[in-house]
Amino acid sequence: MSHRRCRYCLQLFQPSRYHPHQLVCSRPDCQRQRRREYHRRKLHTDPEYHQVCRDSQQKWRCRHPDYSRQYRQSHPKSVERNRQAQRQRDRKRHLRNLVKNNLAFDLKHSAAEVWLLGPQAENLGFLPSSDSSNSSAQSGSRGGFLKRTSLWSYPLDGFTTDPC
Ligand SMILES: [Zn+2]
């Protein structure tokens, strides 16, 4: 059987007679690399494989409860990066909830959401103009406008004790 050149270490090798199409030599490093690439490719192309890996990762974490804690202790930069990313995701979720609540006419909840988001609410168009004499909310029917008024007329300090 003819020799081949390994795609990783570029050394010549003799393919196994059981795997005549072998492209990677049998050195442990090269085989590890081959498995790693296969795993990554498969994760992207096979949803079932992806799910099985996810499940087994969760099981592994259950069997090794100290690993995550030790990893976090020894990798503070990674912890900080994750924290920032999680904050970003939380902010996006708050924005989505705010939009949803605006459509659901949930007065109390929406008000709390605005307080949580602060200046970003302005970008969503929920904050009114500076005209504070606007009183049509009281006379108008219960609806989007009433809710919109309550969003900004609520004293901000009052929310510090509001758990919602
Ligand atoms: Zn090799």
Residues whose N, C-alpha, C, O or C-beta is under 5 A from the ligand:
A	BS01	ZN	C6 Y8 C9 L10 C25 R27 C30
